[in-house]
């Protein structure tokens, strides 16, 4: 396991490559996970792409194995609210983390593959550091309209779910199926479902709350359309046909804002994780886009 310190936070990262990635014999593809997840769920996709890319996976600050230094004290988590979240968990912060990661690993222009909230971070990164990305793949992302009541209810329910996560939850039979039911349209292996639940249970409370408040917010609903419209990097936006988290219609709305740069596709009969629910269909679209 490898760790690198990025702006006072120890970040976990790993390479999936068929040769020494530091030999730069292949282009690099960087993978970014979504909210309360980790790099683990990208491994099968990276394995499939490693004949053509040196694949770099990492855990975003506060998630997976990239732990916040103050997480154990509980002092920081108590003050995280929708108003204070922007101080430490603005999605631009995560975009700047990626820039620093690439700099420290001496990587110049890379390919970028990001999912869900990670894809929102990636969109911001593309506009702030366009020279550092050759092509981008955004999976299960889009734009949404602000609804004060709905957002408030989402934050209230989400905050409750984050604050009350007993570790014994993982020991209940079938809980992994219940936990993942809303995310999936097709079944995925049990090991993947269990890993998702484990990632959710071990996510830092401050990071989980902070990114939830900043990714689903009035400001995000106002700025993300502009971000998609301004993209100058060739981008593939992939949606799952039956995604309940970020419906395909939201992805199409984002792609329609910039048809010259954003190619849009829908993976049939999949939910929020098309790369796991239909890996062959997902890789078919990705490989076609990369070959253009």
N, C-alpha and C positions, 0 to 999 in steps of 0.2 A: 504494500500500500504506500502511496506517495502523498505527501502534503506540501503545500506551499503557502506562505503567509502573504495575504493580500489585504493591505490596509488594516492591519492588526487582527485579522481573522484567519485562522488556519483552515485552508481549503483542501479538501480531498480531491484528487484527480487520478485518473488511470488511462493508460494507453491500450487500445485494442488494435494491434498491427501485426502484419506478417513478417516484419523485419524491424530493425532498430529505427524507431520514429525520428531519432535525432540525426539519422543519416539523410533525412529529407529526400528520400528516393521516391516518395509519393506525395501528392497533395494532402493536406490535413483537413479533416472534417471535424468540427467541434459540435458536441451535442449538449443541449440545455434542457433540463427537466422542468416540469410544471410545479404548481403549488403543492407543498407538503409531500413532494416526492423526492427521488434521488436519481443519480445516474444509473442505478441498477436496471431500470426498465428499458434503457436504450441498448443494453448489451447485445441482445439478439439482432437488432438492426445493424449495429456496428460490426458484428461478426460477419453478417452478410455482405457488408460493404468493404471489409478490410482488404480484399484482393486489389481494390482500386484506390483506397484511402488509408492513411494512418489516422485512426479515429481517436479523438481526445474526448473523454467523458469527465465531468466534474460535478460536484455537489455545490449548489448555490449557498451562500452564507446563511447559516441558521437551519439548514436542512441536511438530511442524511448525515454524513460524517464531518461536515464543515460547521463546527460548533462555535457559537458566539462565546467569547471568554467570560461574559457575565451571566450566562444562562443559568448556572447553578445557584446563584445568589437569590434570584427571584426579584431583585430590586428593580430591574429594568422592565420586566414583564408587567408589573403592576401598573405602570403608567402609560401603557400603549393604548391609545384611543384613535378613532378616525382622524382626530385633529393632530395628534402628536406623531402618528405613524410616518408622516412625510419627513421627519427629522432624520430617521435612520433607515427607513425601508421604502423610500421612493424607488420606483423601478429604474430610474436613471442611475441610482447607486449601483444596482446590479449590472447595468450596462458598463459602467466604469470599472467594476470588478473584472468583467471579462476582458476589457482592454488591458488592464494591468496583468492579468493572467497570461495573455498572449505576449506581452512585452517581456515578462520574466522568463517565459519559455522560448523566447527569441523566435516567435512565429510572426510572419508578416501577413500576407493575404491568405485567408482560409475559406473553406466552405463552412456554412453554418446550418445546423438542423436543430430546431427548437420546438417545444411543445407547450401549448396552453399558456399559462402565465409566463413561462419561459419564452414563448414566442412574442409576447408583448415586450419583454425585455430586449429580445433580439431585434424587434422593429425599431426600438429606440437606438440600439447599437448601430444598426444599418445607416441611420441618418446622421449619427454623430461621428462614426468612423467608417465611412463608405469605402475608403481605400484599403480597409483591412478584410473585406469580404469579396470573394469572387462571385459566388451564388449563394442564395439562402433558401431554405425550406422551412416554412412556418406551418406547423401541424395543429389543427383545432384551435383556431384563433379567429378574431373578427372584431366588429365594432357593435356597440350596443347603445341604446338611448337611455338617458338618465331618468330614473323613476325614484323619487325621493322615498316614497313609502316602501317600495319593493327593496331598495338598497338598504334601508334602515332595518327591515325585517331580516334580510340576508345577513347583515353584520351582527344582529342580535343572536340569531340562531348559530351562525358560524362561530361567534365568540364563545358561546356556551359549549359548542362541540370541541373547540380548541382547549378551553380551560379545564374541562372535565374529561380527561383521557386516562382512565385507570389502566395500568399495564396488564392487569389480569384479563382485560378485554380480549387480548390475543389468544387466550386459552379456551375461550368458549367455542364449542364445535359449530362449524358453518358460519361463524361470524365474518370470515373473509368474503364469503359469497354475499352476505347481506350488505357488507360495507361497500362492495364493488358493484352492486346491482345497478345503481343509477348511472354508473360510468360506462357500462358495457351494453352492446347489443348482441355480441357473439361471445361464447365462453373463451376464456384464456386459461392456461395451466394454473393449477392450484398454487404452485410455488410463486408465480407472479402475483397472484391475489394476496398471498400471505406477506410478500415483500412490500406491497403497497400499504397494507395495514401497519406493518412494522415501521415504515417510513413516516406515516402519519403520527404514530404514537411517539416517535422519538424526535419529531421536529421541535425546535425551540419555540416556546410560546410567543416570544416577542416577534420572531421572524414570521411565524404563521399568521399572527394577528396583523402585523404591520403590512405584509404584502397583500393580505386580503383587503384591508382598508384602502390601500393605494391602487390596487389593480381594478377593484370594483368601486368606482367613485365618480362623482360629478366631474372632477378634473380629468380623469381618464376618458370618460365618455366624450369630453370636449376636445381633448388633444389627440387621441388615437386616430380619428379620421384624418387629421392633418398629417400625422406621421405616415400613414399608408399612402396618402396622396403624394407625398414628397419623396418616396423611395426612388432611388436611382440605381439600385442593385437588382439584377434579375432574380426574381423571387417566385417560388412555387408555394401556393397556399392550399393546403390539403384539409378537407373537412370530412367528418364521418357522417353518413347519410342520416343516422338516427341519434346523433349526438344531442343529449339533453343538457349538457353543461354549456356548450357554445354551439348552438344550432348551425347547420350548414348555411342557412340564410344569412347569418351574421358574417360568415366567411365570404360569401358572394358579395355582400354589400361592401366589404373592405376591398376586395379585388376589383370591383367595378369602379372604385375611385382612381385606379391607376392601371388601366388595361395594358399600357405599353410596357410596364415593368412586372406586373403580377399575373402569373398564370394560375388559374383556379381549377381544382378538380375535387370530386366527391368520391369517396370509397364506399360502394354500396354495402348496405346491411351492417355497417359498423357504427360504434358509438364514439366515445371520447378517446379511445386508444386504437385507432385503425392500424397502427404499425404492429400491434400485438394480435388484434382480432382477425386481420387479414393481411399477414406479412407479405404474401406474394403480390397481392393487388397493390399494396402500398409501395413496395420496392419497384414494381413495374412502372408506376407513375414517376417515382423519384429518378430511376435510371433513365427514363425517357427525357426528363427535364435536364438532367446532368449532361446527357449526350448531345443536346442541341448546340 
